[in-house]
Amino acid sequence: MRDDLQRLSAQFAYFRAIGLTYDKSIYCSSLLAHNALDISDVIMMPLPAKLPPAWSLSVDQIKDADISPTLIFIRTPDDGWGAFGLVDAQYLVTLMNAVNKLRGFQLNIRVGDGDLIHPSVSAVPHQPEWLSGVEYHITSERFPIVVSITPPRDRNG
């Protein structure tokens, strides 16, 4: 099974890893072992008692992997078997850094109840009091996403 998962993973460049799930365990294309691992151990976060049929998270770090940050999309049907894909969020971080560099806005993204994905910014921009706490929320039942935008420092003062 691992060889098949590795071959499929190599065909889909945007996925860092793909795999199968059974209950709360995963079989992953990037694992060297043939054994299943607990999902919560891999994403280093606790799981809810009952998994929804489709869910996604932003994950700051994956256990024993040099891929961070990551977006994980999981389908866990009631019969126990499902599938997942790990997407490297570096493309998002690169875009967020470009927006910060060009316009001074700092963007942060959180998917589901996952970790906050944010660019590496050397200085936090000043936020005028009237914009304090401004967040733009995009949510849906299927893909809950929160985007936070911090405006650039007021150049006049």
N, C-alpha and C positions, 0 to 999 in steps of 0.2 A: 504494500500500500504506500509506503514512504516513497519509493521510486516513482510511482505514478503521480503522487502529489508534487514531487520535485520537478518532474517533466512538465506538468501543467503550470506550475508556478513560473518556470522559465519562459513559457509562452505568453504570459501576461505581465508585461514589464512594469505596470503601475502597482502591482501587488508585490510587497516584500515577502509575503508568505501567504499560502492558502492552506486550507485543511478541512478536516471533518470534525464534527463535534458529536459526542454521545453523552447525553445528560449534561454533566458539568465538566466533562473531560474533553481534551482536544488531541487530534492526531495532526501534526503540522509538517508542512513540506520542508521547513528549515531545521527541524529537530534531527539530531544525529541518532538518537535512540529510536527504537521501534515502539516504545511504550507510550501510552497516552499520559498526558499531564493534566492536572487540574487547572481549569481556566483561570481561577483566581490566583494561583501561583504564578502563572505566566504573565498576566497583566498586573500583578502585584496590587490587586484591589479586591475587596470582598464582593461577592455576588449576592443578589437578592435571593431569598429562599425559593421563590418561583420565578423562573426566567420567562420573560416575554417571548413570543414567537419570533420577533425580529427586534434587534437592538443594536446600538452603536455607541462607541465611547472614544473620546480622545485620551490617549495614554501617553504619559510623559516618558515612560521607560518600560521596556519589555525585559523580563528576566533573562539573563545570560545572552543578550543580543545587543549588537551595536547599531540598533535602529531606534532613534528617538528624535522627535516625538512621532507618534503613530496614531492613525485612525483605524479602529477595528470595527468591522461590520459582521454581525453574527445572525444567523437564522437558526432557531432552535425549536423545531416543530414538536408537537405533543408526543410523537412516537419515539422521541429520544435522539434520533439521528438528525444532524444538521450540517451546516457549512459555515466557514468564516473566511474573511480576507483581511489582511493587514496592509494598509496603505501608508507609505512613508509620507509624513506631513511636511517634509523639508520643502516641497514646492510651495506650500502655504506660508511657511516661515520666510522663504525668499521673497514672496510677494509682499508680506507684511513689512519686511525690512526695506523693500523698495518704496513702499508708500511712506514709511517713516522718513527715509532719506530725502525723498522728493518733496513731500508736503508737511512733514512734521507730525502727522497723525500716528498714534500708536494703536495697532489693532491687536486684539486678543480673541481667541476662539476657544469655545468649549463645546464638545459634542456629548450629549447625554449628561450623565452625572460624572463624567470623566475629568481628567486633569486639564488645566488651563494651558493652551498652546500660545506661546508668546515669543516674539522675536527677541534677540539679544540687543537691547538698546543701551547705549552707554550712559545716556542721561534721560531721566524721566521728564517729559515735557511739562511745563507749568500749565495747570488747568484753571481757567477763570472760575470764580465762585459760582457764577450763573450757569456754568456747564457742569458743575459738580454732580457726579453720580449719573451722568448721561450714559446710557447703554442702548444699543439698538439690538432688539431681540428678534430672532427668526426662529420660530418653533413650528413643528408639525408633529402629528401623532407618530409618524414614521421615522423622521430624522430630526430630533430636537437639537437645535444649534443655537448657541448664544454667541453673538459677536459684540465685543466691547470696543468702543472707539474713544480714545482720549485725544482731544484736539491739541494742536500745537500751542506753544507758549505765545502769549500776546506779545507781538514784536514792538508795541508802542510803550510798554511799561513793564 
